[in-house]
Amino acid sequence: MKRIPVKRIHVIGCKNSGKTTLTVELVERFVALGYRVGTIKHTHHHHELDTPGKDSYRHSQAGAVASGILAPGMNAVFWPTPDGADGSDARADDSERYERMLSAFPDCDLVLIEGHSQTEAFKIEVWRKDVSERPLAVEDQSICAIVTDDPVDVTTPVWNRSDVPAVATHLLEMMGMK
């Protein structure tokens, strides 16, 4: 795998496990520590990223390779997936797509990506026993750590969900940033 200059961490887990909450808390913690953080939400669900009929959408439909929006307080760029990448292969790593997207985050020290359990990149799992019977890490040895407050019998490192500063420190250490 090619080296990506921006370090990315995937926060994965089952639906309602607390991925978004942990991601937000980690962003707040990293920012408080002086790091510049970006975020990406990965989804397997089709979402219309640009509104049909609007100018930027019409630009894309006309054949623009990418279309962007510059608005007060927010900017966005949309580009289509490569030919044939319709999302039907949920196991795809999407390394090239991440590399391209991460180029839009040049000022970031790290990027937290919510989701994408099938990636080959660095990932941690948020797990709650009331949401799923057992962690994904039981089957997926590529998960670097489980973040939970529930007792769990696994060989994967377990980090205390209630201690976000410690989780952030563990991540920085594992990413070679501390």
N, C-alpha and C positions, 0 to 999 in steps of 0.2 A: 504494500500500500504506500502511495506517495505521502511524503511528509506535508501536512497542512500547517502553515505558519500560525494560524489561530488555533488554540487548543479548544476542543469541543468535548462536552460532557453530556451524555444522554441520561435523562431522568426517566426511567421506564417503570411500568407497573400496570396492574389490572385497572379497569375503569373504577373510579371512585376510591382509589387507593391513597390519593393525596398528592399526586404528581404536581399539579398546578400550585397547590399551597406550598409544597417544599421548594419548587422552582422559584416562586416569588420570594420566599424567605431567604433562599441562597443568594438571589440577586441583591437583596437588601444588605445581607451580610458582606458579600464580596465588595459592594460599592462602599460600605462603611470602612472596609479595610484598604480602600484606595484603588481597587481594581476596576477596570473598564469592562463591563459585561454586556454581551448581546444575548438575545434569546431567539429561538425558532420553535414554532409549534409544528411537529410532524403529525400528519394524519393520513389514514388510509381512505378516508371519506372524501368524495368529490365535493369541492366547494367552488363556487363561482367567485374568483378573486377580483374580478373587475365587473362592474355592472353592465349587462347588455344594453346597448343603445348609447352609452356614455362615450365621450370622445376617445378616451384611452382604449376602450374596448373596440371601438370602430377602427382605431389605428392597428390593433392586433389582428382584427379580422381582415384588414386590407393587406396583411402580410408582413407587418413590422416584426423583426426578429425579437425585439423587446419593446415594451412600452412603459412609460413611467408617468408618475404623477408627482408634481411639486405643489404642495399646499401649505398654508400656514400651519406650522407646528408638526408636519408629518410629510415624509416622502416615501414613495414606493416604486418598485420596478417589478414588472411581470414579464416572464418569458415562458414559452411553452416547454413541455418536457420533450426530450429527443423523440424522433419518430419511433413509434411502437411502444413507448414507455407510457402505457395507459394506466399504470398502477395495478395491473392484474397480477404482477409478480411481487407479492407482499414480502418475499424473502430477499429481494434485491438490496444490496448495500447502499446503492445510490452515491457512492464515493465521489464520482465526477460531479453530480448535482450539488453535493455539499461543498466541494471545492469551489464551484462557481458561485454558490450563494455566499460562502464565507468571504469571498472577495469583496462583498458589500459591507464587511465588518472589519475594515483595516485598523480602526482605532480601538479595537477590543483586545483585551488580554486573554479572555476566554469567552466561549459562547455556550450557554446552557440550552440544550435541545430537549423539549418535552416530548417524549415518545421515541418510537422507532427501535423496538426491541430486537429486530433482525440485523441491525448494523454490526459491523466489525469494530466500531470505534469504542472508546471508553464509555462504560455505562454502569449506573447504579440503579438498584430496584427499590422502590417504595413499596412496602408490603404491610398489609393489615389482615389478621386472621379472620376478621368478620367480613372481609371482601373476597378473599380467596383461600382455599384450603391449604395450599402450600405455595411457597415462593417460586417464581419462574427460574430462579437460580438453581433450584434442585435439578432441573434438566439442562439449563444453559450455564455451562461453566465459564463462559466469557463475561458474565456479570461480575464486576469487581467487588461489589459490596451490597448488602441489604440494609436498608434504612427502615427501622421499625422500633416500636415500643413493646411489641408482643414477643413472648418467648418463642424461639424457633431453634430447631436442632438441625444445623447445616454446617458445612465446612467452609462456606463463603464467609468472609468477615462481616460482622453485624455491627452497625453503628446505631446509636441511640437517636431515635427520631426527635425526641424532645430537646436534644442538645444541638441546635443548628450551628452554633459556633464550632463545636467539635466536628460536625459533619463537614463544614467548610474547610477546617484545618486538614482533615483527612484527605479531602479532595485536592487541596493545594499540594499536599505532600505527594500524593499518588501521581499528580500531573507534573511533578518536578518544579513547582512554582514557589516552594517555601523552603 
